[in-house]
């Protein structure tokens, strides 16, 4: 196989302009997720998929588009082969908005190259990885390899808003046996990923006039005309957050996965709102009157758990904590907090692929052959691999290096993208099998 690897690497080196040109073309078709910003001149996912479909067809892929959302298609390309050694190469095409354009030193959608870096929104997160996938399969085809296993390229929408594009594909078609999701990993090989869920805790209170606040916080004689004391939900909420920080620390000390950093089991309070009443979304309805003691405090969490944890058990453990905490407060014993999971449908299941899986071993070998010390670890963010893994695929996250994702002057390192193309091409041949051997 050494000669085969050399053949692939030589081809990619000779044709490296292809992958940089492809990525420039992809960046120049803005694909801002319309859930974040409605701007027709930048919401061009359909145009992008049409362009990429043409590239895949030119390489002999059978292609199909499907729309999980109107005018926002997923794209799948297939080289037919057996299912046992089938392989998915994939990533998302939607990007976050560019933010304050005055803070960019380049056109966010220009695909400019400077000092070995290719700039633009989505260059690193994650069109660079997708371009590397296309370069890899082009090398496999042009070098004349005949594969036994099926190869699929998935270019999906809506990862940035919850992974609903890949979820639609994973739930409606048979997933390949293994897959590489080319999120940026700075060349580390990530066969494990923790679970992520958006969830909400609602802390109730009892509203009353703020002028009588003293009536609820200082000792009072219980005379017949004493106003009913209020219970400030915001104050209860701050007590809950303080208690939760201690739980977070306790989990960090007790919960462990060999590929994940200690303390990855975080519960980030990302949104907190206190007020009076309840609107149709479950949030406080009155937010402009501090003369009312608030009776509703909600906090929405970005909630992480380990690759080897069971979701149902994690939920029970957290809900038990909330219950026992509430038992320490008289009012909450009779009016317990409410815990809601999967806000907006956002849930990325964990996956825990064997670090000795054949696909992982291939990525390690190819990385070593290119002179880099391979690092096998867990992916600390979330990827579309979660949805495929939930349907039985052995997922690995592996991709290039760069900087500026979700920020300004986003770029991918061109040499890194070319290296990823080589490693992925070798993995395609290794995993799918070369019938000419």
C-alpha positions in Angstrom: 0.0 0.0 0.0 2.9 2.4 0.4 3.1 2.9 -3.3 -0.6 3.6 -3.4 -0.3 6.2 -0.7 2.6 7.8 -2.6 0.5 7.8 -5.8 -2.3 9.6 -4.0 0.0 12.1 -2.3 1.8 12.9 -5.5 -1.4 13.5 -7.4 -2.8 15.8 -4.7 0.5 17.8 -4.7 0.5 18.2 -8.4 -3.2 19.3 -8.4 -3.3 21.3 -5.2 -4.6 24.3 -7.1 -7.9 22.4 -7.6 -8.7 22.2 -4.0 -7.9 25.9 -3.3 -9.9 27.0 -6.4 -12.8 24.8 -5.4 -12.9 26.3 -1.9 -12.7 29.8 -3.3 -15.7 29.1 -5.5 -17.6 27.7 -2.5 -16.8 30.7 -0.3 -17.9 33.1 -3.0 -21.4 31.6 -2.8 -22.6 32.9 0.6 -24.5 30.4 2.6 -25.5 32.2 5.7 -28.1 30.2 7.7 -31.4 32.1 7.3 -32.4 31.2 10.9 -29.7 33.7 11.9 -30.1 36.4 9.2 -32.6 36.7 6.4 -30.6 38.2 3.5 -31.3 36.8 0.1 -28.0 37.9 -1.2 -26.3 35.8 1.4 -28.8 32.9 1.8 -27.6 31.0 -1.2 -27.4 27.4 0.0 -29.4 26.1 -3.0 -27.0 27.8 -5.4 -24.1 26.4 -3.5 -25.5 22.9 -3.6 -26.1 23.2 -7.4 -22.5 24.2 -7.9 -21.1 21.4 -5.7 -23.5 18.9 -7.3 -21.8 19.7 -10.7 -18.4 18.9 -9.2 -19.6 15.6 -7.8 -21.2 14.6 -11.1 -18.0 15.3 -13.0 -16.3 12.8 -10.7 -18.9 10.1 -11.5 -21.1 10.4 -8.4 -24.8 9.8 -8.6 -26.3 12.8 -6.9 -29.6 13.7 -5.1 -30.9 16.8 -3.4 -33.6 16.8 -0.8 -35.0 19.7 1.2 -35.4 19.5 5.0 -36.4 23.2 4.7 -37.8 25.0 1.7 -35.1 26.1 -0.7 -32.4 24.7 1.6 -31.3 21.4 0.1 -29.1 18.7 1.4 -26.8 17.2 -1.2 -25.7 13.5 -1.4 -23.3 12.0 -3.9 -22.8 8.3 -4.2 -20.2 6.0 -5.7 -21.9 2.6 -5.5 -20.3 -0.3 -3.7 -21.0 -2.8 -0.9 -22.5 -1.7 2.4 -20.1 -3.5 4.7 -17.2 -1.2 3.8 -19.2 1.9 3.0 -17.9 5.3 3.9 -19.4 8.7 4.4 -17.4 11.9 3.9 -19.4 14.9 5.0 -19.9 18.3 6.5 -22.2 21.3 6.5 -22.4 24.2 4.1 -24.4 26.6 6.2 -22.4 29.4 7.9 -23.0 32.0 10.6 -23.3 35.7 9.6 -20.1 37.6 9.1 -20.9 40.0 11.9 -19.4 43.6 11.8 -17.9 43.7 8.3 -15.8 46.7 9.3 -13.7 44.4 11.5 -12.8 42.1 8.6 -9.6 43.0 6.7 -10.7 40.9 3.7 -14.0 40.4 1.9 -15.8 37.7 3.9 -17.0 36.2 0.7 -14.0 36.9 -1.5 -11.9 33.8 -1.0 -8.7 35.8 -0.8 -5.3 34.1 -0.3 -2.6 35.6 1.9 0.5 34.0 3.2 -0.7 30.5 2.7 -4.1 31.2 4.2 -7.4 31.2 2.4 -9.9 33.6 4.0 -13.7 33.8 4.0 -16.7 33.0 6.1 -16.9 29.2 6.2 -13.3 28.6 5.1 -12.6 26.7 8.3 -16.1 26.0 9.5 -16.4 24.0 7.4 -16.1 24.4 3.6 -12.4 23.7 3.8 -13.1 20.2 5.1 -15.7 19.6 2.4 -13.3 20.8 -0.3 -10.7 18.4 1.1 -13.2 15.5 0.7 -13.8 16.3 -2.9 -10.1 16.6 -3.6 -9.6 13.2 -1.9 -12.2 11.4 -4.0 -10.9 13.1 -7.1 -7.4 11.8 -6.4 -8.8 8.3 -5.8 -10.7 8.4 -9.1 -7.9 9.9 -11.2 -5.3 7.5 -9.8 -7.4 4.6 -11.0 -8.4 3.0 -7.8 -11.4 0.6 -7.9 -13.2 0.6 -4.6 -15.2 -2.3 -3.1 -17.2 -0.2 -0.6 -19.6 2.5 -1.3 -18.5 6.1 -0.9 -21.0 8.9 -0.1 -20.4 12.6 0.2 -23.0 14.5 2.2 -23.1 18.3 2.1 -25.8 19.3 4.6 -27.6 22.4 5.7 -28.6 23.7 9.2 -25.8 22.3 11.3 -25.2 25.7 12.9 -28.8 25.9 14.1 -29.0 22.4 15.5 -28.0 19.7 13.0 -31.4 19.3 11.5 -30.0 18.8 7.9 -28.0 15.8 8.8 -30.7 14.5 11.1 -33.1 14.5 8.1 -30.7 12.4 6.1 -29.8 10.0 8.9 -33.4 9.4 9.6 -34.5 8.8 6.0 -31.7 6.8 4.4 -29.4 4.0 5.4 -26.2 5.4 6.9 -22.8 4.1 5.8 -20.8 1.8 8.0 -18.3 4.5 8.9 -17.8 8.1 8.3 -15.5 11.1 8.5 -17.0 14.5 9.4 -14.5 17.1 8.4 -15.0 19.8 11.0 -11.8 21.6 11.9 -9.7 19.5 14.4 -6.2 20.8 13.6 -5.4 17.3 12.4 -6.3 15.5 15.6 -8.4 12.4 15.1 -11.6 12.4 17.1 -13.5 9.1 17.4 -15.6 10.3 20.4 -18.0 13.2 20.9 -20.0 14.1 24.0 -23.8 14.7 23.8 -25.3 18.1 23.7 -28.8 19.2 24.5 -30.5 22.6 25.0 -32.6 22.5 28.1 -34.5 24.9 30.4 -35.2 25.1 34.1 -38.1 27.3 35.2 -38.1 28.5 38.8 -41.5 29.7 40.0 -42.2 32.5 42.5 -45.1 34.4 43.9 -45.7 37.9 42.5 -46.7 40.8 44.7 -46.1 44.6 45.0 -42.4 45.5 45.4 -43.3 48.1 48.1 -44.1 45.1 50.4 -40.8 43.3 49.7 -39.8 43.9 53.3 -42.9 41.8 54.3 -41.3 38.7 52.7 -37.6 39.1 53.8 -37.8 40.3 57.4 -39.6 38.8 60.3 -43.2 40.0 60.6 -46.1 39.6 63.0 -48.8 37.5 61.5 -51.7 39.8 62.0 -55.0 39.4 60.1 -54.3 42.3 57.7 -50.8 41.4 56.8 -50.4 41.3 52.9 -49.5 37.8 51.6 -45.7 37.8 51.2 -44.2 37.5 47.7 -41.5 35.1 46.6 -38.9 36.5 44.3 -38.3 34.0 41.5 -35.1 35.8 40.4 -33.6 35.4 43.8 -34.4 31.7 43.9 -32.9 31.4 40.4 -29.6 32.9 41.5 -29.5 30.5 44.4 -30.2 27.7 42.0 -27.3 28.8 39.7 -24.9 28.9 42.6 -25.9 25.4 43.6 -25.6 24.2 40.0 -22.0 25.5 39.8 -21.2 23.1 42.7 -22.9 20.2 40.8 -20.9 21.1 37.7 -17.6 20.9 39.7 -18.7 17.7 41.3 -19.4 16.1 37.9 -16.1 17.4 36.6 -14.3 15.5 39.4 -16.4 12.3 39.2 -17.2 11.8 35.5 -14.4 10.7 33.1 -13.8 9.6 29.6 -10.2 8.8 28.5 -10.4 10.9 25.3 -12.2 14.0 26.7 -10.8 16.8 28.8 -11.8 16.8 32.5 -14.7 19.1 33.2 -16.3 18.7 29.7 -19.7 18.0 31.4 -20.6 21.6 31.6 -24.0 23.2 32.0 -23.7 26.7 30.5 -26.4 29.1 31.5 -26.7 30.9 28.2 -30.1 32.7 28.6 -31.6 33.9 31.9 -34.8 35.9 32.1 -36.9 36.9 35.2 -40.2 38.7 35.3 -43.9 38.3 35.9 -46.4 36.1 34.2 -45.8 33.6 31.4 -46.0 34.1 27.6 -46.7 31.6 24.9 -43.0 30.5 24.8 -42.8 29.9 28.5 -40.8 33.0 29.2 -41.8 35.8 31.6 -44.4 38.0 30.0 -43.7 41.3 31.9 -40.1 42.4 31.7 -40.5 46.2 32.2 -41.9 46.7 35.7 -39.5 46.3 38.6 -42.3 47.4 41.0 -43.5 43.7 40.8 -41.9 40.9 42.7 -41.3 38.4 39.8 -43.0 35.0 39.8 -41.1 33.4 36.9 -37.4 32.9 36.3 -36.2 30.8 33.3 -32.6 29.8 32.5 -31.7 28.0 29.3 -28.7 25.8 29.3 -26.1 24.4 26.8 -25.8 21.1 28.5 -22.9 18.6 27.8 -22.4 15.0 28.8 -19.8 12.3 28.1 -19.6 10.1 25.0 -20.1 7.0 27.1 -23.1 8.3 29.1 -26.7 7.3 28.6 -28.9 10.3 27.8 -31.9 9.0 29.9 -29.6 8.4 32.9 -28.1 11.9 32.6 -31.5 13.5 32.5 -32.6 11.5 35.6 -29.5 12.5 37.5 -30.0 16.1 36.8 -33.7 16.1 37.5 -33.0 14.3 40.8 -30.6 17.1 41.7 -33.2 19.8 40.9 -35.8 18.0 43.0 -33.5 17.6 46.1 -32.4 21.2 45.8 -36.0 22.4 45.7 -36.7 20.4 48.9 -34.5 22.8 50.8 -36.8 25.7 50.1 -40.3 25.8 51.7 -42.0 27.5 48.7 -40.4 25.2 46.1 -41.4 22.0 48.0 -45.0 22.9 47.1 -44.2 24.6 43.8 -41.4 22.6 42.2 -39.2 23.8 39.3 -39.9 22.6 35.8 -37.1 21.0 33.7 -37.6 20.9 29.9 -35.3 19.0 27.5 -34.4 19.6 23.9 -35.5 23.2 23.5 -36.1 23.9 19.9 -35.5 20.3 19.1 -31.7 20.7 19.7 -30.1 17.5 20.7 -26.8 16.0 19.5 -26.5 12.4 20.7 -23.0 11.3 21.9 -20.9 8.8 20.1 -18.0 6.7 21.2 -16.3 5.0 18.3 -13.6 2.4 19.3 -10.2 4.2 19.0 -8.9 1.0 17.4 -11.6 1.0 14.7 -10.1 0.4 11.2 -11.0 3.9 10.0 -9.2 5.5 13.0 -6.2 3.3 12.4 -6.1 4.4 8.8 -6.2 8.1 9.7 -3.4 7.5 12.3 -1.2 5.6 9.8 -1.6 8.2 7.1 -0.9 11.1 9.5 2.3 9.3 10.6 3.4 8.8 7.0 3.1 12.5 6.4 5.5 13.2 9.3 3.0 14.4 11.9 2.5 12.8 15.3 -1.2 11.7 15.4 -3.3 12.8 18.3 -6.4 10.7 19.0 -8.8 12.5 21.3 -12.5 13.4 21.8 -14.2 16.2 19.9 -15.2 18.9 22.4 -17.8 20.6 20.2 -20.6 18.9 18.4 -20.9 17.7 14.8 -23.3 16.2 12.3 -21.6 12.9 13.1 -23.8 12.7 16.1 -27.0 12.1 14.0 -25.3 9.5 11.8 -23.8 7.7 14.8 -27.3 7.5 16.4 -28.3 5.4 13.4 -25.4 3.0 13.7 -22.5 4.7 11.8 -19.0 4.6 13.3 -18.1 8.3 13.2 -14.8 10.1 13.4 -14.3 13.9 13.3 -11.1 14.9 11.4 -10.3 18.2 9.6 -7.9 21.0 8.9 -6.5 23.9 10.9 -7.0 27.7 10.7 -8.7 30.4 12.8 -11.5 32.9 13.0 -14.4 30.5 12.9 -17.6 32.4 14.0 -15.3 35.5 14.2 -13.5 37.9 11.9 -11.0 37.1 9.2 -11.8 33.4 9.2 -9.3 31.3 7.3 -8.1 27.8 6.6 -4.5 27.0 6.3 -4.0 25.8 2.7 -1.2 23.4 3.5 -3.3 21.9 6.2 -6.3 21.4 3.8 -4.0 19.7 1.3 -2.6 17.4 4.1 -6.2 16.5 5.0 -7.0 15.7 1.4 -4.1 13.2 1.4 -5.2 11.6 4.7 -8.8 11.3 3.7 -7.9 9.9 0.2 -5.8 7.2 1.9 -8.7 6.4 4.3 -11.1 6.0 1.4 -8.8 3.4 -0.2 -8.0 1.7 3.1 -11.5 1.4 4.4 -13.4 0.8 1.2 -10.8 -1.6 -0.2 -9.0 -1.5 -3.5 -10.3 -4.3 -5.7 -7.2 -4.2 -7.9 -5.0 -5.4 -5.0 
